[in-house]
Amino acid sequence: MTLPRFTRTAAFRLALLYAAIFSVSTIALFAFTYWRVQAFGAEQMRSSLATEMAALAEEHRRAGLDRLRQEVDARGNAAESRSSYYLLQGADGSRIAGNTQPGPALEGLYERKVAPLHRREASGEPQELALFRGAVLPTGEYLAIGRVLTDLQDLDTLVLRAFLGSLAVTVVLALAGGLLLGAGFLRRIEAINRTARTIVSGRLSERIPLQGSDDELDQLSGNLNVMLDRIQDLMESMRQVSNDVAHDLRTPLAHLRRRLERLNRMVKDPAHQDEVEAALADIDNILGTFQALLRIAQIETGSRRAGFRTFDLSAVFETIGDAYGPVAEDRSQRLVTRIAPRLSYAGDRELTTQMLANLVENAMRHAPPGSTIGVELSPGADGRPVGVIFDDGPGIPADERDKVFRRFYRLERNRTTPGSGLGLSLVAAVAELHGIRVTLEDNRPGLRVMLRF
């Protein structure tokens, strides 16, 4: 299976759903974890500042300002001071001790951009944002302790990287798990599709293989197999009924026709001969209708698909043009052809010829003398053949175009035009057998039948 086709399958959508669910769960977990880590880090920093501020204030109360100055310098010069700031300044704003420049004497918690004393920036701008706790001592001096917020930012970065890594792993595992589960599911669905295609091709005895797991798909496959058995029995019954009808009705009609032919040779009165010939014509119409019904029923079984072969479609269109050109002239009509050479198609050549013949005969029957009937064949945009049968007759009303393919359906309610109403039904049956898309369009005037092979 190709990748573009796989991306349109339910298995792929299921894998994406799994990945989305796991991703959303991971993101929600990360958001909660990130929030708690940030809150915990900030609380730890505030608690550390409060504890250290209390300790230094107690040192000042117990030993005096000189001892506090020594302690502040010692802590500011310590190795861990790279992420901590200490400041003791006088009431006049001058620095008494510490490892940073004096600042505003703010009390409580606040953020401030600072730089160590040894750093000399050309721009004069501080480079680090720190959280400070400040307090004015009873003797009027100002004490401040700060922690660089880079530590919290580094912690946030660490958590974010861990999250991104875990999210990537989660998405990969979710996709892999979803694809693994979906692939197994898809293989079983594909087995059902293969069986369906085989049955459509005419092999009604084909059945869906069972896995023996008795799961939902096995139960579905079993029920489908039972349904297929029933359909095959009905098709066989219909085929047998059709054979019986052909034997029981067509044969007596053929005998009746022969008797009428003998009677026609025996009758001398011209008036009686006309009546016998009219009866013969009626029997021929009945036999033709009966033969058309049997042919449509045979086509609809799909058994002819087994005999599909690639043939020259251009040659078939040319044969139709050559065969019906003289007929059109006899009816005072004109048949024109425009057929691209060497276009091939895989199907039943005989049925395709019959389908085209029915379309041309239908156009000639309903178009008045002097009309033009066209037969065209050309490659479409995708390279597949496109056939056109058109005329400039009365056409078919838009609301009637879907109905004309029904059996015995005729536009003329009084049924004065010759025909059984089965010609387009046979066209529809042949088209469905081959997968040909038939559309009826307005030729302005007349009807245009598009055949997309």
ABEGO torsion letter per residue (X at the ends): XBAAAAAABAAAAAAAAAAAAAAAAAAAAAAAAAAAAAAAAAAAAAAAAAAAAAAAAAAAAAAEAAAAAAAAAAAAABAAAAABBBBBBBAAGBBABEABBBBBBBBEBBBBBBBBAABBBAAGBBABBBBBBBBBBAAGBBBBBBBBAAAAAAAAAAAAAAAAAAAAAAAAAAAAAAAAAAAAAAAAAAAAAAAAAAAAAGBAABBBBBAGAGBAAAAAAAAAAAAAAAAAAAAAAAAAAAAAAAAAAAAAAAAAAAAAAAAAAABABAAAAAAAAAAAAAAAAAAAAAAAAAAAAAAAAGAAAAABBBBBAAAAAAAAAAAAAAAAAAAGBBBBBBBBBGBBBBEBAAAAAAAAAAAAAAAAAABBBGBBBBBBBBBBAAGBBBBBBBBABAEBBAAAAAAAABBGBBABAAGABBEAGAAAAAAAAAAAAAGBBBBBBBAOBEBBBBBBX
